[in-house]
């Protein structure tokens, strides 16, 4: 099995980048996961009454496979 992690693009929305940067600069590393886990509950309490937009903050993109000039399945003979 080959490793294609170097060919996958990990794209993060600019708003998510800002939140992640703030957390990395202001929250001790030993508490980052705990704080991250509690954000959804706190966010609903603080901002649940505001209108919400659908969001896609993290996207993984894989490039299309390179076209092959070799036929993977041999053609059947008509003999």
Secondary structure per residue as TSV (DSSP state, phi and psi in degrees):
chain	resnum	aa	ss	phi	psi
A	1	X	-	360.0	132.3
A	2	X	-	-93.8	156.5
A	3	X	-	-100.8	115.8
A	4	X	-	-110.5	19.3
A	5	X	G	-60.5	-31.4
A	6	X	G	-71.4	-13.5
A	7	X	G	-103.2	0.4
A	8	X	E	-98.2	128.7
A	9	X	E	-92.6	127.3
A	10	X	E	-103.5	105.1
A	11	X	E	-105.9	130.6
A	12	X	E	-120.1	132.4
A	13	X	-	-59.3	149.4
A	14	X	H	-61.6	-32.5
A	15	X	H	-69.9	-40.8
A	16	X	H	-66.3	-39.3
A	17	X	H	-58.6	-41.5
A	18	X	H	-63.6	-42.9
A	19	X	H	-65.3	-45.4
A	20	X	H	-62.7	-41.5
A	21	X	H	-63.9	-44.3
A	22	X	H	-58.3	-46.7
A	23	X	H	-62.6	-43.2
A	24	X	H	-64.4	-32.2
A	25	X	H	-84.1	-21.4
A	26	X	H	-121.6	-9.5
A	27	X	S	-115.8	132.2
A	28	X	-	-57.7	141.2
A	29	X	G	-57.4	-30.7
A	30	X	G	-70.7	-12.0
A	31	X	G	-114.5	-0.4
A	32	X	H	-58.5	-44.4
A	33	X	H	-66.8	-45.2
A	34	X	H	-61.2	-43.1
A	35	X	H	-65.3	-44.5
A	36	X	H	-59.3	-41.8
A	37	X	H	-65.4	-29.8
A	38	X	H	-89.5	-11.4
A	39	X	H	-58.0	-44.4
A	40	X	H	-57.6	-40.8
A	41	X	H	-68.7	-43.9
A	42	X	H	-66.9	-39.6
A	43	X	H	-61.6	-41.6
A	44	X	H	-62.3	-40.4
A	45	X	H	-66.8	-42.5
A	46	X	H	-79.5	-41.3
A	47	X	H	-125.6	11.7
A	48	X	T	-62.2	-22.5
A	49	X	T	-86.1	-8.5
A	50	X	S	-84.4	152.8
A	51	X	-	-59.9	147.5
A	52	X	-	-122.6	145.5
A	53	X	-	-111.3	146.5
A	54	X	-	-65.5	141.5
A	55	X	-	-135.9	150.8
A	56	X	-	-132.4	96.4
A	57	X	-	-86.0	-27.8
A	58	X	E	-129.4	131.5
A	59	X	E	-132.4	133.8
A	60	X	E	-103.6	125.5
A	61	X	E	-120.6	133.1
A	62	X	E	-114.2	132.5
A	63	X	-	-65.9	153.4
A	64	X	-	-63.8	145.7
A	65	X	-	-62.9	148.1
A	66	X	-	-68.4	139.5
A	67	X	-	-64.0	142.8
A	68	X	-	-104.7	141.3
A	69	X	S	-96.8	-1.8
A	70	X	S	-104.4	132.7
A	71	X	-	-77.0	123.3
A	72	X	S	-74.3	-27.8
A	73	X	S	-113.1	120.5
A	74	X	-	-64.9	143.2
A	75	X	-	-72.8	144.9
A	76	X	-	-73.3	142.0
A	77	X	-	-77.6	143.7
A	78	X	-	-96.5	11.8
A	79	X	-	-77.0	360.0
